[in-house]
Amino acid sequence: MEDKGLCENVVSIERHLRKIDYIIRLKGREILNDFNITVPQFTALQILINNGELTIGELSQKMALACSTITDLIDRMENSKLVIRKKDEKDKRVVRIEVLPIGYEIVEKVLQERVRFLEAKMSGLTEEEKIALNKGLESLYTAMKDN
């Protein structure tokens, strides 16, 4: 009997996570539109900021996209002054992608907007509920990240 309740609880958690993800993605796209940046460009900027300068091949692996797709993406990002291609200092044949100041600025502003959105949506929760939610989500992330 308890197993069925546990299973229903997990099904409910999964459903809520999916619904929350959908809402955050919609709001995220809206925020990105305000900054005239696409979802793949934002994703690429975050990956580059978190991992340092990468090659086209390394970025394509992290984004699970073809190198040709990443090359086109980086071309557009370079035209928008978000990133620049530069030669590797140790091996001049290798080209790395460096995030420019405007790229950092856009990521920071977008993340601030997302936090403000979430803060507004959570305004009805008590501080204890926010702490419990944070601990629960952190535990779930820890359990999932090492897969």
Contacts in CASP RR format, 6 or more apart in sequence:
PFRMAT RR
TARGET T0000
AUTHOR 0000-0000-0000
METHOD contacts of the structure
MODEL  1
MEDKGLCENVVSIERHLRKIDYIIRLKGREILNDFNITVPQFTALQILIN
NGELTIGELSQKMALACSTITDLIDRMENSKLVIRKKDEKDKRVVRIEVL
PIGYEIVEKVLQERVRFLEAKMSGLTEEEKIALNKGLESLYTAMKDN
24 114 0 8 1.000
24 118 0 8 1.000
27 114 0 8 1.000
27 117 0 8 1.000
28 110 0 8 1.000
28 114 0 8 1.000
28 117 0 8 1.000
29 39 0 8 1.000
31 110 0 8 1.000
31 113 0 8 1.000
31 114 0 8 1.000
31 117 0 8 1.000
32 38 0 8 1.000
32 39 0 8 1.000
32 42 0 8 1.000
32 110 0 8 1.000
34 113 0 8 1.000
35 106 0 8 1.000
35 109 0 8 1.000
35 110 0 8 1.000
36 80 0 8 1.000
37 45 0 8 1.000
37 80 0 8 1.000
37 82 0 8 1.000
37 106 0 8 1.000
37 110 0 8 1.000
40 63 0 8 1.000
40 65 0 8 1.000
40 73 0 8 1.000
41 73 0 8 1.000
41 76 0 8 1.000
41 77 0 8 1.000
41 80 0 8 1.000
41 82 0 8 1.000
42 106 0 8 1.000
42 107 0 8 1.000
42 110 0 8 1.000
43 63 0 8 1.000
44 59 0 8 1.000
44 63 0 8 1.000
44 70 0 8 1.000
44 73 0 8 1.000
44 74 0 8 1.000
44 77 0 8 1.000
44 83 0 8 1.000
45 77 0 8 1.000
45 82 0 8 1.000
45 83 0 8 1.000
45 99 0 8 1.000
45 103 0 8 1.000
45 106 0 8 1.000
45 107 0 8 1.000
46 107 0 8 1.000
47 54 0 8 1.000
47 59 0 8 1.000
47 62 0 8 1.000
47 63 0 8 1.000
48 54 0 8 1.000
48 59 0 8 1.000
48 83 0 8 1.000
48 97 0 8 1.000
48 98 0 8 1.000
48 99 0 8 1.000
49 99 0 8 1.000
49 104 0 8 1.000
49 107 0 8 1.000
51 58 0 8 1.000
51 62 0 8 1.000
52 99 0 8 1.000
53 86 0 8 1.000
53 96 0 8 1.000
53 97 0 8 1.000
53 98 0 8 1.000
54 62 0 8 1.000
54 96 0 8 1.000
54 97 0 8 1.000
55 94 0 8 1.000
55 95 0 8 1.000
55 96 0 8 1.000
55 97 0 8 1.000
56 67 0 8 1.000
56 70 0 8 1.000
56 71 0 8 1.000
56 74 0 8 1.000
56 95 0 8 1.000
56 97 0 8 1.000
57 67 0 8 1.000
57 70 0 8 1.000
59 70 0 8 1.000
59 74 0 8 1.000
59 97 0 8 1.000
60 66 0 8 1.000
60 67 0 8 1.000
60 69 0 8 1.000
60 70 0 8 1.000
63 70 0 8 1.000
65 73 0 8 1.000
74 83 0 8 1.000
74 85 0 8 1.000
74 97 0 8 1.000
77 83 0 8 1.000
78 84 0 8 1.000
78 85 0 8 1.000
80 102 0 8 1.000
81 100 0 8 1.000
81 102 0 8 1.000
82 99 0 8 1.000
82 100 0 8 1.000
82 102 0 8 1.000
82 103 0 8 1.000
82 106 0 8 1.000
83 97 0 8 1.000
83 98 0 8 1.000
83 99 0 8 1.000
83 100 0 8 1.000
83 103 0 8 1.000
84 97 0 8 1.000
84 98 0 8 1.000
84 100 0 8 1.000
85 95 0 8 1.000
85 96 0 8 1.000
85 97 0 8 1.000
85 98 0 8 1.000
86 95 0 8 1.000
86 96 0 8 1.000
86 97 0 8 1.000
86 98 0 8 1.000
87 94 0 8 1.000
87 95 0 8 1.000
87 96 0 8 1.000
88 94 0 8 1.000
88 95 0 8 1.000
88 96 0 8 1.000
122 130 0 8 1.000
125 133 0 8 1.000
END
